[in-house]
């Protein structure tokens, strides 16, 4: 059984792997035996993330790249090919939000900034599609797996985050479409799935969910009340799902979106 979850000899690329959740996922891949390439626009973030990871010499490489910029990703692809020769796993974890694509409690839909809405879609949706275009070709050579990062906001209406929700819903649909395309065109050698995290504390949402003293904000209380397990997720709790989707344990699994949400998506509120 342990061999089914062993990623020894596998090479993984993780976009957006410098935040709290991304670093935890990178750590999970390393613990399962994979080598991990972290890709980010920010060299300082790359350095900080690498210092947190417990990898053997040569197990972690740092790549400068912007998930919305094809040329920078092509350069990163060439570097992976030069250093490792192959790529087995692509994890698309880069994403984020913009204030103008979020509707605050004192605003209405008509305050939406179309510029920010488009920017959020470009970062989250395009920033998933473009890496699949660039790095996906490497996966087709020997087989591999793609794991996209979705969100609870994709499947149901969550107030405020209109731009982020629309972009993540697009990722869900794209994940399923690409899974079918890859399975049919490449004899099932490339699998595509997604993880939909529930509510985890990261730098992006900390101020929305927690007060400065660590107590819950009003929005944080609402989320906890809608989460049957009555808590936020821990970053480490994404590791096992990610490793499962990347390993032979899920060899007949493609085109699914796995919630890791403490029951949030199952709960009616009653």
C-alpha positions as CSV (number, residue, x, y, z in Angstrom):
1,X,0.0,0.0,0.0
2,X,2.7,2.6,0.8
3,X,4.2,2.2,-2.7
4,X,0.9,3.5,-4.2
5,X,1.6,6.9,-2.5
6,X,5.3,7.0,-3.2
7,X,6.5,9.8,-5.5
8,X,10.2,8.9,-5.5
9,X,11.7,9.7,-8.9
10,X,8.9,12.1,-9.8
11,X,9.5,15.8,-10.6
12,X,6.9,18.3,-9.7
13,X,6.4,22.0,-10.6
14,X,4.3,24.1,-8.2
15,X,3.2,27.5,-9.3
16,X,2.2,29.9,-6.5
17,X,4.2,27.7,-4.1
18,X,5.5,30.5,-1.9
19,X,2.4,31.1,0.3
20,X,1.4,29.2,3.4
21,X,-0.8,26.7,1.5
22,X,1.6,26.4,-1.4
23,X,4.6,25.8,0.8
24,X,2.7,23.1,2.7
25,X,1.8,21.4,-0.5
26,X,5.4,21.5,-1.7
27,X,6.5,20.0,1.6
28,X,4.0,17.2,1.1
29,X,5.4,16.4,-2.3
30,X,8.9,16.4,-0.9
31,X,7.9,14.0,1.9
32,X,6.4,11.6,-0.6
33,X,9.8,11.5,-2.4
34,X,9.3,14.0,-5.3
35,X,11.7,16.7,-6.3
36,X,9.9,20.1,-6.4
37,X,10.4,23.2,-8.5
38,X,8.8,26.4,-7.1
39,X,7.8,29.1,-9.6
40,X,7.1,32.7,-8.6
41,X,7.5,36.2,-9.8
42,X,9.1,37.3,-6.5
43,X,12.7,36.1,-5.8
44,X,12.4,37.0,-2.1
45,X,9.3,34.8,-1.7
46,X,11.0,32.0,-3.5
47,X,14.0,32.2,-1.2
48,X,11.8,32.3,2.0
49,X,9.8,29.3,0.8
50,X,12.9,27.3,0.0
51,X,14.2,28.0,3.5
52,X,11.1,26.5,5.0
53,X,11.3,23.2,3.0
54,X,13.0,20.1,4.2
55,X,14.4,18.8,1.0
56,X,17.7,17.0,0.2
57,X,20.3,18.8,-1.9
58,X,19.0,19.2,-5.4
59,X,15.4,18.3,-4.4
60,X,14.2,21.9,-4.7
61,X,14.8,24.3,-7.5
62,X,13.6,27.9,-7.7
63,X,12.2,29.3,-11.0
64,X,11.3,32.9,-11.8
65,X,8.1,33.1,-13.8
66,X,4.7,34.8,-14.2
67,X,1.8,32.4,-14.8
68,X,0.2,34.9,-17.1
69,X,3.4,35.4,-19.2
70,X,4.0,32.7,-21.7
71,X,7.6,33.6,-22.4
72,X,8.7,33.4,-18.8
73,X,7.0,30.0,-18.5
74,X,8.8,28.7,-21.6
75,X,12.1,29.8,-20.0
76,X,11.2,27.9,-16.8
77,X,10.2,24.8,-18.9
78,X,13.5,24.8,-20.7
79,X,15.3,25.1,-17.3
80,X,13.4,22.1,-15.9
81,X,14.2,20.1,-19.0
82,X,17.9,21.0,-18.7
83,X,18.2,20.2,-15.0
84,X,15.8,17.3,-14.6
85,X,15.1,16.0,-18.1
86,X,11.4,15.4,-17.5
87,X,8.4,16.7,-15.6
88,X,5.8,14.4,-14.0
89,X,3.5,16.6,-11.9
90,X,2.1,20.2,-12.4
91,X,0.3,21.8,-9.5
92,X,-1.4,25.1,-10.4
93,X,-1.7,26.9,-7.1
94,X,-1.0,30.5,-8.2
95,X,-4.0,32.8,-7.6
96,X,-5.4,35.8,-5.8
97,X,-7.9,38.5,-5.7
98,X,-8.3,42.3,-6.2
99,X,-10.3,44.8,-4.1
100,X,-12.2,46.1,-7.1
101,X,-13.5,42.5,-7.9
102,X,-14.8,42.2,-4.4
103,X,-18.1,43.6,-3.3
104,X,-17.9,45.0,0.2
105,X,-20.8,45.0,2.7
106,X,-21.4,48.7,2.0
107,X,-21.3,48.2,-1.8
108,X,-23.5,46.7,-4.5
109,X,-22.8,44.8,-7.7
110,X,-22.8,48.1,-9.6
111,X,-19.6,49.1,-7.8
112,X,-17.7,46.2,-9.5
113,X,-14.5,47.2,-11.4
114,X,-14.5,45.4,-14.7
115,X,-10.7,46.0,-14.9
116,X,-10.1,44.2,-11.6
117,X,-12.7,41.5,-12.5
118,X,-10.7,40.8,-15.7
119,X,-7.4,40.9,-13.7
120,X,-8.6,38.3,-11.2
121,X,-9.8,36.1,-14.1
122,X,-6.5,36.5,-15.8
123,X,-4.5,35.6,-12.7
124,X,-6.6,32.6,-11.6
125,X,-8.1,31.2,-14.8
126,X,-5.5,32.2,-17.4
127,X,-2.8,31.5,-14.8
128,X,-4.0,27.9,-14.8
129,X,-4.6,27.5,-18.5
130,X,-1.2,28.9,-19.6
131,X,1.0,26.7,-17.4
132,X,-1.0,23.7,-18.7
133,X,-0.2,24.8,-22.2
134,X,3.5,25.2,-21.5
135,X,4.3,22.4,-19.1
136,X,1.6,20.0,-20.2
137,X,3.6,19.1,-23.2
138,X,6.4,17.8,-20.9
139,X,3.8,15.6,-19.2
140,X,2.6,14.0,-22.4
141,X,6.1,12.7,-23.1
142,X,6.2,10.1,-20.2
143,X,2.8,10.6,-18.6
144,X,1.9,12.6,-15.6
145,X,-0.7,14.5,-13.6
146,X,-2.0,18.0,-13.3
147,X,-3.7,19.2,-10.1
148,X,-5.4,22.6,-10.3
149,X,-6.4,24.5,-7.2
150,X,-10.1,25.5,-7.1
151,X,-12.1,26.9,-4.2
152,X,-15.4,26.5,-2.3
153,X,-16.3,29.8,-4.1
154,X,-16.5,27.9,-7.4
155,X,-19.5,25.7,-6.5
156,X,-21.8,28.0,-4.7
157,X,-22.4,31.7,-4.2
158,X,-20.2,33.2,-1.5
159,X,-20.8,36.8,-0.8
160,X,-18.3,39.5,-1.8
161,X,-15.9,37.5,-4.0
162,X,-17.6,37.8,-7.3
163,X,-14.5,37.9,-9.5
164,X,-12.6,35.2,-7.6
165,X,-15.7,33.0,-7.7
166,X,-16.2,33.3,-11.4
167,X,-12.6,32.5,-12.1
168,X,-12.5,29.5,-9.9
169,X,-15.7,28.2,-11.4
170,X,-13.9,28.4,-14.7
171,X,-11.1,26.4,-13.3
172,X,-13.5,23.6,-12.3
173,X,-14.9,23.4,-15.8
174,X,-11.5,23.6,-17.4
175,X,-10.2,20.8,-15.2
176,X,-13.0,18.5,-16.4
177,X,-12.6,19.5,-20.0
178,X,-8.8,19.0,-20.0
179,X,-9.1,15.7,-18.2
180,X,-11.3,14.4,-21.0
181,X,-9.1,15.8,-23.7
182,X,-5.9,14.4,-22.2
183,X,-7.4,11.0,-21.5
184,X,-8.7,10.6,-25.0
185,X,-5.7,12.0,-26.9
186,X,-2.9,10.5,-24.8
187,X,-4.2,7.1,-23.9
188,X,-4.9,8.0,-20.3
189,X,-1.3,8.8,-19.6
190,X,-2.1,12.4,-18.3
191,X,-4.6,12.8,-15.6
192,X,-6.2,16.2,-14.6
193,X,-7.9,16.8,-11.3
194,X,-8.5,19.7,-8.9
195,X,-8.6,20.4,-5.1
196,X,-11.2,22.8,-3.7
197,X,-10.0,23.9,-0.3
198,X,-12.5,25.1,2.2
199,X,-11.4,28.0,4.5
200,X,-7.8,28.0,5.5
201,X,-6.0,31.0,7.0
202,X,-3.5,32.6,4.7
203,X,-2.0,36.0,4.2
204,X,-4.7,36.8,1.6
205,X,-7.7,36.3,3.9
206,X,-6.3,36.7,7.4
207,X,-7.7,40.2,8.0
208,X,-11.1,39.1,6.7
209,X,-11.4,36.1,9.1
210,X,-9.4,37.0,12.2
211,X,-9.1,40.1,14.4
212,X,-5.7,41.3,15.4
213,X,-6.0,39.4,18.7
214,X,-6.8,36.2,16.9
215,X,-10.5,36.1,17.6
216,X,-13.0,35.6,14.8
217,X,-14.3,38.5,12.7
218,X,-18.0,38.6,11.9
219,X,-17.3,36.9,8.6
220,X,-15.0,34.3,10.3
221,X,-17.9,33.4,12.7
222,X,-20.3,33.0,9.7
223,X,-17.9,30.6,8.0
224,X,-17.2,28.6,11.1
225,X,-21.0,28.3,11.7
226,X,-21.3,26.9,8.2
227,X,-18.4,24.4,8.6
228,X,-19.6,21.2,10.4
229,X,-16.1,20.5,11.7
230,X,-16.3,23.9,13.5
231,X,-12.8,25.2,12.6
232,X,-10.6,26.4,9.7
233,X,-8.4,24.0,7.8
234,X,-4.7,23.5,8.6
235,X,-2.3,23.9,5.7
236,X,-0.9,20.5,6.2
237,X,-4.3,19.0,5.6
238,X,-4.0,19.6,1.9
239,X,-0.9,17.5,1.6
240,X,-2.4,14.0,1.7
241,X,-5.1,14.9,-0.9
242,X,-2.5,16.4,-3.2
243,X,-0.1,13.4,-2.9
244,X,-3.0,11.0,-3.5
245,X,-4.0,12.8,-6.8
246,X,-0.3,12.8,-7.9
247,X,0.4,9.2,-7.1
248,X,-0.4,5.8,-8.5
249,X,-3.1,5.4,-5.8
250,X,-5.4,7.5,-8.0
251,X,-4.4,6.0,-11.4
252,X,-8.0,5.7,-12.5
253,X,-9.1,9.1,-11.2
254,X,-9.4,12.0,-13.5
255,X,-11.7,15.0,-14.0
256,X,-12.8,15.4,-10.4
257,X,-12.7,18.3,-8.0
258,X,-12.0,17.1,-4.4
259,X,-13.3,19.3,-1.6
260,X,-11.1,19.6,1.5
261,X,-13.4,21.7,3.5
262,X,-14.5,20.3,6.9
263,X,-17.9,19.5,5.5
264,X,-18.7,23.0,4.3
265,X,-19.9,21.9,0.9
266,X,-22.1,19.2,2.3
267,X,-23.9,21.4,4.9
268,X,-27.3,23.0,4.2
269,X,-27.0,25.3,7.2
270,X,-29.8,23.5,9.0
